[in-house]
Structure formats: structure tokens, C-alpha cells
Amino acid sequence: MTSQPFPQRIGIVMLTALGDAVHVLPVVNALKRHAPSAHITWIAQPAAAALVRGHPAVDDIIVFERASGWRAFVDARHTLGTRQFDAVLLLQPYLKAALLASFASARMKIGTDRSRAADLSWLATSTRLPARPLGHMQDQFLEFVEFLGVAAGPLMWNLGPWPGEPVVHLPLLADATRPLASIVVATSKAEKDWLPERWAEVSDALVESYGLQPVLVGGRSSRELAAERIIMERARHRPLSALGSGVRPLVGILDRSALVLSPDTGPLHMSVALGRPTISLIGYADPRRTGPYRRYHDLMIDAFHDPGEVGAVTNERRHDRMQRITVRDVLARVDIWKERYESLPKS
């Protein structure tokens, strides 16, 4: 960064994906730690906005209501036209986010280099990060902090639950006498989902062999509800279901869990940020880019790579890989959890 004064009014453009929103938290925490008086505004779609609303490092949220169609862009242009930023960080290098960044008035708009920016989104930025090979998304976001001359570490997510945050009581969990094992039943892409009948087998084993109380978590999309129905029909011990509990209550459930089992989706990254042991099932995307960040790799199941495969981190997508993961694979990771993590305090 040049010798210009450190920006005091900072806009963050990260619209979607709960997992990516989790990865932005160390960015806003580092910026606030470096400049406590800086005012940070986050432009986000409703789900991501719900996750970070109330975060102590986020001063303001502009909600982009994408479901409103073209009207959402008109409203966003009007809202952003009333703001003046010193710096806008385009953390999501895609067309939709780039359009919103282009509406903002800022002395400096920072984005990724052209090789990592999709949809010509680099055109919306005046300054770009130096080119680097692909790596984990968390590291890519931290490059923005580095570019501004700010120390990223110590990495802090502070996902919550926060002091003073209203506690949402879920009656179905009130009487749980066993440690919780949260199962994330589905994702936003069918290619990343695991087979629900296998989740049913794992759920029974968690009860019978490990003394855990399975609880199904996620939203209430048609695929999630279909997975819930199959699991409930096939499991000998019906798990609890907290589908549709909401984003912030989900933080509380994951924080209470002794173990989380999840495909590659937002709650995976939420549980890792909370320091909860997480078994991740990954086959659609390269886990070195989208998998658990720095933690619980001994609990990860990598179905993306073939045995012995090496090479650079890639954005390639691979279909039909999740079905390679067996119940035995998952329970082998539960054994590792029991040996290494069950008795450890929360990290």
C-alpha cells in the first residue's frame, strides 16, 4: 500500500455464502484491531447479513435483497450513492458483487488480480492484489489485510455467541442428556451432498457406539427436507432435527456440539471457527481451497483427490465423488475424534 492515510471508512463487498462470510471475519477483526476508530460497512445478502449482524467489528450492514430482482440493484445503487468510502474491498470477485462495488464512491477500490477474478470483475476495482497461485479462500481474503499493511494475526473469528446476544432456546435440545453431534444434512449444491441413507447409518452408530445425541442442522430447502425425511425413516434411533432454526441459533447449536459432521458448506466453516471438532466430507471441490482452515485435517475425508494425486490447488469441480465416501470412512474419523478430541476442552 502507498503512504496514504489508513482508510477510516471501509466497505466490504461479500454478498453470499456463509462459509465465505466466516472467512471474512478475520479480515474485519484485523482491521478493527489495527484501527479501532475505522467504520466498517458490510454489503451482504440476507443469510450472510444474519450471520454477522451484531458482530463487534462490523459497524453497519447494507442488505442486498437479490430476490427482488433488478429492483435490488436500483436500491443498492441509491443506498451506496449516499455513502462515501475511503476504501472498498471487493472480496467476492464475481459480476454481481462487482456491480455493487462499482456503485460505491471510494478513493480506492481493491480487488483480486485478474487471474483470480471471474466475470471481468476486476474492471470494478482501481487497485488489485499482486498475482498469486490459488490457495485457501481464507488466505486469499487475508491478502487484503496484508495489502493494507495490517497484521492479520493472531487470527480471530469471534463468531459468537457474543456477550449480550439474545439466547434462542430450542425446546427440542433442552432435554438432551448426551453430548450433541450435529449433522449437516445437505448443501446448496447437490454435488456436494452425501447420501442421506448413509447419514442414517452414521446417526445410529453415533448413538449406539459413541454415546452421542445426533441433531440434524441446516435450512429447510427441498433437498434438506428430503434428506431429513430419509434419515428419519431409516434411522433406528430418530435424531433430533433443528432444520430451519435460523443462522444465529445454528451458531449456538454448533457451539454446544461435541462433534460436527458436515459436507463442504457454511456450517462446516462455522464449526471450525468455533473450535468444534469437525468431520468434513469433501469431494466436489479441492479441500485445499475450500476445506477446513488449518484445523481438523485429521478428521477430513478427501474424496476429491485420487490416492497419490498431487498438483497445484485448483478451482476444478468433480462430480459423483461424494458417493465414494463410505459409512466406514466416516466412522473411522469418529474413532479419531474419540481418541484425540473427545476429552479436550474447547479450542
Disulfide bonds with the S-S distance in Angstrom:
none
